[in-house]
């Protein structure tokens, strides 16, 4: 007959023994849970302890054997869980407290390989100057350039010479473009034909060119700042009217101009699109002092026409709003003596006309901050580009062309540091594009046989 060895352990000793069997990876509370279950079993301690730690005869009681089996299964489950968890756990990654900074590579768009409108709808990348010219922060020019049989339309970085092709037009008699013009948001641009009517629209983001069948009014079209409407003066049996049409050629509004007014062809949108300037004479006379030239602001919402200026000593030609809409610059048209033309301004609030120059000057252009004006002057031996303050001060000559065609159509860079202009040969044509510092220096050729807007 087999005898049992007596055990006489304290609770603390038993818990230590179970903890050693379970190991350090056992879940918290396992050992104390087993102790609590055993304590709840009605039997003597000296009879269950040997059954847990060593095999016992079957006659000593079935309950203790069940408890021992439960403890063993629990311990095996814990061990299996630890092993599986170790196998499935992803490898530990240590975080570097000072990670290396990897610079993001710059993305540049490659120029189109063919001078055709792209079918891609990816936006055209913004063109920025090269690092060596980092002090010049300007957007791209939009360029209209003659070639043998087509007209190329593209973006040009005038500093680096980089181009992005947008599309082209077939060269026809109507494609003798006078100019090309950005919309205010610089997402679209407009091509003007030789008749001064809008010929085509360029969608810069989509990279497409669309011909517009708006026809010609015989005057000069003006595109709204938003790029969605065109204003033009039209004549009919009832007199002159300002017609505003959309890009599909539908007339949105027609406003009759004052009776008897002989409207000039130049019109100009206000920067906020609220009105259009129209100039003309009423009455018109060959005798100095008897002709009255007027500038009217025609509201685009159908409101009453307002007279901005009434001048008896000169003639209003090209009109241009200052960026802050407080002043209008104009170039004088040919008129009888003592009128000599020149550049002048109109103060919008009271119609005060101020002559700034008294020479054969034309094509005035505001700088983007409204502080300076660039213009072309015909000296008799050639036409050059000049700049001056908005009040006529600090007059400076930037270029001097010795040809009869000369330099014309100046435009400012967005930051005011540069002026781009066309140098035209005596036999005409579009001329070549040059850029010159607004403080003076040697002009630099950037493109041939082209017009542009910056």
Secondary structure, DSSP 8 states (H G I E B T S, - for coil): ----------HHHHHHHHHHHH-TTS-TTHHHHHHHHHHTS-S-HHHHHHHHHS---GGG-HHHHHHHHHHHHHHHHHHHHHHHHHHHS-------TT--------------SSSS-----S--------GGGTT-----EEEEEE-SSEEEEEEE-TTT--EEEEEEEE--GGG--SEEEE-TTSSEEEEE-TTSSEEEEEETTTTEEEE------SS--EE-TTSSEEEEEEEETTEEEEEEEETTS-EEEEEE--TT-EEEEEEEE-TTSSEEEEEEESS--SSTTT--EEEEEEETTS---EEEEEESSS-EEEEEE-TTSSEEEEEE---STT----EEEEETTT--EEE---SSEEEEEE-TTSSEEEEEEE-SS-EEEEEEETTS-S-EE-----SSSEEEEEEE-TTSSEEEEEEEETTEEEEEEEEEETT----EEEESSEEEE-
